[in-house]
Amino acid sequence: MNTKIRLLTLAACMYFFTGCDNGSTTTTDKDTDSTKMSNTKSDTMDKKMNMDKMKSNNGMMTSMNKMMDNMSSMKMSGDFDMDFANMMIEHHQGAIDMSEEELKSGTDEKMKGMAQNIITAQKEEQSKLRDIVKNSKPMKMEMGKHDELTKGMDDMKSDMGKMQMSGNTDKDFAMMMISHHESAIKMAKAELSHGMNAQLKQMAQKIISDQTKEIGEFKSWISTNK
């Protein structure tokens, strides 16, 4: 009788521990599956964020290339002032398009703030430039002087060809805008040297002043956000 009771007790203990072990294994499996799902979701989100950044950077480069193509295909009128104004309208559009990409996909508040300022300022300047072109009578000038207008664009093309995109929207925006502003300054200096329209020369001086300041801000930001 005692032997029978001991056997029944042993069987009950074995059943109990087996059940506990199965429960523990099931819980562990659930935890593992949950972790896998969490990791997969995180990886998917990271990939989406990276894809969004690359689309933004591609958008900036597309805007820059479109601007350079439009400026390259622009027919020169022979009037230095009018050609400067028309080229600067297109040049500003490139900055506006890139700034809109920064607002859409950038994350740094400093860069997004600068992008908004560029959009506001350069749209206003575009409007003034169009009014000047509309209300001015073209005057033929020596075409050789136009080389100084196109030199800034050629230098920008060279810089863009050497630029290594980082994949970070804010950093790429800052780097591209430095090159973009430098070419605008060269064009504006050419207007000061060869232009005859007082309004355009005044705008050229403002472009040099404003964009030199912004280049300094972009470079300062890059040096602290390596």
C-alpha positions as CSV (number, residue, x, y, z in Angstrom):
1,M,0.0,0.0,0.0
2,N,2.8,2.4,1.0
3,T,4.6,1.5,-2.2
4,K,1.5,2.3,-4.3
5,I,1.1,5.7,-2.6
6,R,4.7,6.6,-3.2
7,L,4.3,5.7,-6.9
8,L,1.2,7.9,-7.2
9,T,3.0,10.8,-5.5
10,L,6.0,10.5,-7.8
11,A,3.8,10.5,-10.8
12,A,1.9,13.6,-9.7
13,C,5.2,15.4,-9.1
14,M,6.5,14.5,-12.5
15,Y,3.3,15.8,-14.1
16,F,3.4,19.0,-12.2
17,F,7.0,19.8,-13.2
18,T,6.4,18.9,-16.8
19,G,3.5,21.3,-16.9
20,C,5.6,24.0,-15.4
21,D,8.3,23.5,-17.8
22,N,5.9,23.6,-20.8
23,G,4.4,26.8,-19.5
24,S,7.9,28.3,-19.1
25,T,8.9,27.3,-22.6
26,T,5.7,28.8,-24.1
27,T,6.2,32.1,-22.3
28,T,9.8,32.3,-23.5
29,D,8.7,31.5,-27.1
30,K,6.1,34.3,-26.9
31,D,8.7,36.7,-25.5
32,T,11.1,35.8,-28.4
33,D,8.4,36.2,-31.0
34,S,7.5,39.6,-29.5
35,T,11.1,40.7,-29.6
36,K,11.5,39.6,-33.2
37,M,8.3,41.5,-34.2
38,S,9.6,44.6,-32.4
39,N,13.0,44.4,-34.0
40,T,11.4,43.9,-37.5
41,K,9.1,46.9,-36.9
42,S,12.1,49.1,-35.8
43,D,14.2,48.0,-38.8
44,T,11.3,48.8,-41.2
45,M,10.9,52.3,-39.6
46,D,14.6,52.9,-39.9
47,K,14.6,51.9,-43.6
48,K,11.7,54.2,-44.3
49,M,13.4,57.1,-42.6
50,N,16.6,56.5,-44.6
51,M,14.6,56.2,-47.8
52,D,12.8,59.5,-47.0
53,K,16.2,61.2,-46.5
54,M,17.6,59.8,-49.7
55,K,14.5,61.0,-51.6
56,S,14.9,64.5,-50.1
57,N,18.6,64.6,-51.0
58,N,17.8,63.4,-54.5
59,G,15.2,66.1,-54.6
60,M,17.7,68.7,-53.7
61,M,20.2,67.5,-56.3
62,T,17.4,67.4,-58.9
63,S,16.5,71.0,-58.1
64,M,20.1,72.0,-58.4
65,N,20.5,70.2,-61.7
66,K,17.3,71.6,-63.1
67,M,18.4,75.1,-62.2
68,M,21.8,74.7,-63.8
69,D,20.2,73.2,-67.0
70,N,17.8,76.1,-67.2
71,M,20.5,78.7,-66.8
72,S,22.8,76.9,-69.3
73,S,20.1,76.9,-72.0
74,M,19.1,80.5,-71.4
75,K,19.6,82.7,-74.4
76,M,21.6,85.8,-73.7
77,S,20.0,89.1,-74.8
78,G,23.1,91.1,-74.9
79,D,21.9,93.4,-72.2
80,F,24.0,92.6,-69.2
81,D,21.5,93.9,-66.6
82,M,18.6,92.0,-68.1
83,D,20.6,88.8,-68.5
84,F,21.8,89.1,-64.9
85,A,18.2,89.6,-63.7
86,N,16.8,86.6,-65.7
87,M,19.6,84.3,-64.6
88,M,19.2,85.4,-61.0
89,I,15.4,84.7,-61.1
90,E,16.3,81.1,-62.2
91,H,19.1,80.9,-59.6
92,H,16.8,81.9,-56.8
93,Q,14.3,79.3,-57.9
94,G,16.9,76.6,-57.3
95,A,17.4,77.9,-53.8
96,I,13.7,78.0,-53.1
97,D,13.2,74.4,-54.4
98,M,16.0,73.1,-52.2
99,S,14.8,75.0,-49.2
100,E,11.3,73.5,-49.6
101,E,12.9,70.0,-49.6
102,E,14.7,71.0,-46.3
103,L,11.4,72.1,-44.8
104,K,9.7,68.8,-45.8
105,S,12.4,66.4,-44.7
106,G,15.0,68.2,-42.5
107,T,15.0,67.8,-38.7
108,D,17.3,70.6,-37.5
109,E,15.4,73.7,-36.4
110,K,18.3,76.0,-37.3
111,M,18.4,74.7,-40.9
112,K,14.7,74.7,-41.3
113,G,14.6,78.3,-40.1
114,M,17.2,79.3,-42.6
115,A,15.3,77.4,-45.3
116,Q,12.2,79.4,-44.6
117,N,14.1,82.7,-44.6
118,I,15.6,81.9,-48.0
119,I,12.2,81.1,-49.4
120,T,10.7,84.3,-48.2
121,A,13.6,86.6,-49.2
122,Q,14.2,85.1,-52.6
123,K,10.6,84.9,-53.6
124,E,10.4,88.6,-52.9
125,E,13.6,89.3,-54.9
126,Q,12.3,87.2,-57.8
127,S,9.2,89.5,-57.9
128,K,11.3,92.6,-57.9
129,L,13.6,91.2,-60.6
130,R,10.6,90.3,-62.8
131,D,9.2,93.8,-62.5
132,I,12.6,95.3,-63.5
133,V,12.8,93.1,-66.6
134,K,9.2,93.8,-67.5
135,N,9.7,97.6,-67.2
136,S,13.1,98.0,-68.7
137,K,14.2,98.5,-72.3
138,P,17.0,96.1,-73.3
139,M,20.4,97.7,-74.2
140,K,23.0,95.9,-76.2
141,M,26.4,95.5,-74.6
142,E,29.7,93.8,-75.2
143,M,28.9,90.1,-75.0
144,G,32.4,89.2,-73.7
145,K,31.4,90.6,-70.3
146,H,28.8,87.9,-69.9
147,D,31.5,85.4,-69.2
148,E,31.6,86.6,-65.7
149,L,27.9,85.8,-65.2
150,T,28.4,82.2,-66.4
151,K,31.6,81.7,-64.5
152,G,29.8,81.5,-61.2
153,M,27.5,78.8,-62.6
154,D,30.4,76.8,-64.1
155,D,32.2,76.9,-60.7
156,M,29.0,75.7,-59.0
157,K,28.7,72.8,-61.4
158,S,32.3,71.8,-60.6
159,D,31.6,72.0,-56.9
160,M,28.5,69.9,-57.2
161,G,30.4,67.2,-59.1
162,K,32.9,66.9,-56.3
163,M,30.4,67.0,-53.5
164,Q,29.9,63.8,-51.5
165,M,26.3,63.6,-50.2
166,S,26.1,62.5,-46.5
167,G,22.6,61.1,-46.6
168,N,21.7,63.6,-43.8
169,T,19.2,66.1,-45.2
170,D,20.3,69.0,-43.0
171,K,24.0,68.6,-43.7
172,D,23.5,68.1,-47.4
173,F,21.2,71.2,-47.6
174,A,23.9,73.3,-45.8
175,M,26.7,72.1,-48.1
176,M,24.7,72.6,-51.3
177,M,23.5,76.1,-50.2
178,I,27.1,77.2,-49.5
179,S,28.0,76.4,-53.1
180,H,24.8,77.9,-54.4
181,H,25.3,81.2,-52.5
182,E,28.9,81.4,-53.6
183,S,27.9,81.3,-57.3
184,A,25.2,84.0,-56.6
185,I,27.8,86.3,-55.0
186,K,30.0,85.9,-58.1
187,M,27.1,86.8,-60.4
188,A,26.2,89.8,-58.2
189,K,29.8,91.1,-58.2
190,A,29.8,90.9,-62.0
191,E,26.6,93.0,-62.0
192,L,28.3,95.6,-59.8
193,S,31.2,95.7,-62.3
194,H,29.4,95.8,-65.6
195,G,25.7,96.5,-64.9
196,M,24.2,99.9,-65.5
197,N,20.7,99.6,-63.9
198,A,20.8,101.3,-60.5
199,Q,18.0,99.0,-59.0
200,L,19.8,95.9,-60.1
201,K,23.1,97.1,-58.7
202,Q,21.5,97.8,-55.4
203,M,19.9,94.3,-55.4
204,A,23.3,92.8,-56.3
205,Q,24.9,94.5,-53.3
206,K,22.2,93.2,-51.0
207,I,22.6,89.7,-52.4
208,I,26.4,89.8,-51.7
209,S,25.8,91.0,-48.1
210,D,22.9,88.7,-47.2
211,Q,24.3,85.5,-48.8
212,T,27.9,86.1,-47.4
213,K,26.3,86.2,-44.0
214,E,24.3,83.0,-44.6
215,I,27.4,81.2,-45.9
216,G,29.1,82.0,-42.6
217,E,26.0,80.6,-40.7
218,F,26.0,77.4,-42.8
219,K,29.7,76.9,-42.3
220,S,29.4,77.5,-38.5
221,W,26.5,75.0,-38.3
222,I,28.5,72.3,-40.2
223,S,31.5,72.7,-38.0
224,T,29.4,72.0,-34.9
225,N,27.4,69.2,-36.4
226,K,30.0,66.9,-37.9
